[in-house]
Amino acid sequence: MNRLERIGWILAAVLVCLLGIPWFLWGNAATAFGLPLWLWWHVGWLALCSVLFWTFAQRAWGVGIEPNRPQPRSRSPRSDGRADGRGDRR
């Protein structure tokens, strides 16, 4: 992972933390579809966090922990696709 991408993930994490509390909606009694706006804010925030975390887990898991991690070639636990050392698939 290059430095620019690492900085981007740090900024995304800081942004998500800053947006976690909708300070600007405190004291606002407006509603939409029967629920207060601050609740809709949290629904959107949680959706954003879910997408961001999924993307992070797919692209950058281990950032700062595994600096020179090789990219996996397949999704199987072993590169030859065998489940155990004897070649038997179970």
C-alpha positions in Angstrom: 0.0 0.0 0.0 1.4 3.3 -1.0 1.6 6.3 1.3 -1.2 8.3 -0.4 -3.6 5.4 0.0 -2.7 5.0 3.7 -3.3 8.8 4.3 -6.7 8.4 2.5 -7.7 5.6 4.9 -6.6 7.7 7.9 -8.7 10.7 6.6 -11.7 8.4 6.0 -11.5 7.1 9.6 -11.2 10.6 11.0 -14.1 11.8 8.9 -16.3 8.9 10.0 -15.5 9.7 13.6 -16.3 13.4 13.2 -19.6 12.6 11.5 -20.7 10.2 14.2 -22.4 12.9 16.2 -24.7 15.3 14.3 -24.0 18.4 16.4 -25.9 20.6 14.0 -29.1 18.6 14.5 -29.2 19.0 18.3 -32.4 20.7 19.3 -33.9 20.2 15.9 -37.4 18.7 16.2 -37.9 18.1 12.5 -39.1 14.7 11.4 -39.1 12.8 8.1 -41.3 9.7 7.6 -42.2 9.8 11.2 -38.7 9.7 12.6 -36.5 12.5 13.8 -33.8 13.8 11.4 -31.0 12.9 13.8 -32.1 9.2 13.6 -32.0 9.3 9.8 -28.6 10.8 10.1 -27.4 7.8 12.1 -29.0 5.4 9.6 -27.1 7.0 6.8 -23.9 7.2 8.9 -24.1 3.4 9.7 -24.6 2.7 6.0 -21.5 4.7 5.2 -19.5 3.0 7.9 -20.6 -0.4 6.6 -19.6 0.3 3.0 -16.3 1.9 4.2 -15.4 -1.0 6.5 -16.2 -3.6 3.8 -14.0 -1.7 1.3 -11.3 -1.4 3.9 -11.5 -5.1 4.7 -11.2 -6.0 1.0 -8.4 -3.6 0.1 -6.3 -2.6 3.1 -6.7 -5.0 5.9 -3.6 -5.0 8.0 -2.4 -1.5 7.1 0.4 -0.5 9.4 0.6 -4.1 10.8 1.7 -6.1 7.7 3.6 -3.5 5.6 4.9 -5.9 2.9 2.1 -8.3 2.7 2.0 -10.2 -0.6 -1.3 -10.1 -2.4 -3.2 -13.5 -2.4 -3.6 -15.2 -5.7 -6.7 -17.3 -4.8 -9.3 -17.4 -2.1 -8.5 -20.9 -0.9 -6.5 -21.3 2.3 -3.8 -23.2 0.4 -2.3 -22.0 -2.9 -2.7 -25.5 -4.4 -6.4 -25.7 -3.4 -6.1 -28.8 -1.2 -7.9 -28.8 2.1 -5.2 -30.8 3.9 -1.7 -32.0 3.4 -2.6 -35.4 2.0 -4.5 -34.0 -1.0 -7.9 -35.2 0.1 -10.8 -32.7 -0.2 -13.1 -33.0 2.7 
